[in-house]
């Protein structure tokens, strides 16, 4: 299966420790099966890099890999926007990592993109205020019902990266 990683550099040999820790599925190497989503990530990364470090030559690049799905990989697959996914993402973004997830080589599920991250951030705020309840979680899940589903695949271990083979990379028009 082809998977894509959007960024600003060619990555022939991905590493699991290059991402931030407090993101959707914790630290790992993130890809998607959606070419358009990877291109959007690449454009965003290029724009942010140009602003933050004034690096005018920062071009959006999509790396393409062939991912061989294998039963030897311990994989967690979240199905849609549900409470398990939501609380996992909320806790990961808060820096609270579920110990049961540490045994996974790969985690797959939706991404908390622009619209979804607002719901996640609102839930985090409710937790920090001590107001978390079933009703608040249910309301958050109702908001997510109308979001377009997408996907991300997070490679969490060096072992998982052995099933990811670099094919090519290409520059994205920075429109």
Secondary structure, 3 states (H helix, E strand, C coil): CEEEEEECCCCCCCCCCCCCCCCCCCCCEEEECCHHHHHHHHHHHHHHHHHHHCCCCCCCEEEEEEECCCCCCCEEECCCCCHHHHHHHHHHHHCCCCHHHHHCCEEEECCCCHHHHHHHHHHHHHHHCCCCCHHHHHHHHHHHCCCCCCCEEEECCHHHHCCEEEEEEEECCCC
